[in-house]
Amino acid sequence: TYLTTEELSSKIKDDPRTIRQSLKDSVLIGGKHYIRPFGGLKILYIWEVIEQEMLEGLNSNFAIPLANGGVSHG
């Protein structure tokens, strides 16, 4: 499913500016998470890829913070 920046922002409950300025090209990579159809300026995000990585991140980044500043990985 292809989403505009505004549609993606409503799905992930984040501001469209945050997606454009902070996530695009650092977390969301062109050709993997989004495309520019027909070489245009419009960006379409690929929801299934983004959703899968969000779910994988829940499992792989599980850490319990410790009092001394470290973390325990389960």
Secondary structure as GFF3:
##gff-version 3
##sequence-region A 1 74
A	DSSP	beta_strand	2	3	.	.	.	ID=ss1
A	DSSP	alpha_helix	5	12	.	.	.	ID=ss2
A	DSSP	alpha_helix	16	18	.	.	.	ID=ss3
A	DSSP	pi_helix	19	23	.	.	.	ID=ss4
A	DSSP	beta_strand	34	35	.	.	.	ID=ss5
A	DSSP	three_ten_helix	37	39	.	.	.	ID=ss6
A	DSSP	beta_strand	44	46	.	.	.	ID=ss7
A	DSSP	alpha_helix	47	60	.	.	.	ID=ss8
A	DSSP	beta_strand	64	65	.	.	.	ID=ss9
A	DSSP	beta_strand	71	72	.	.	.	ID=ss10
###
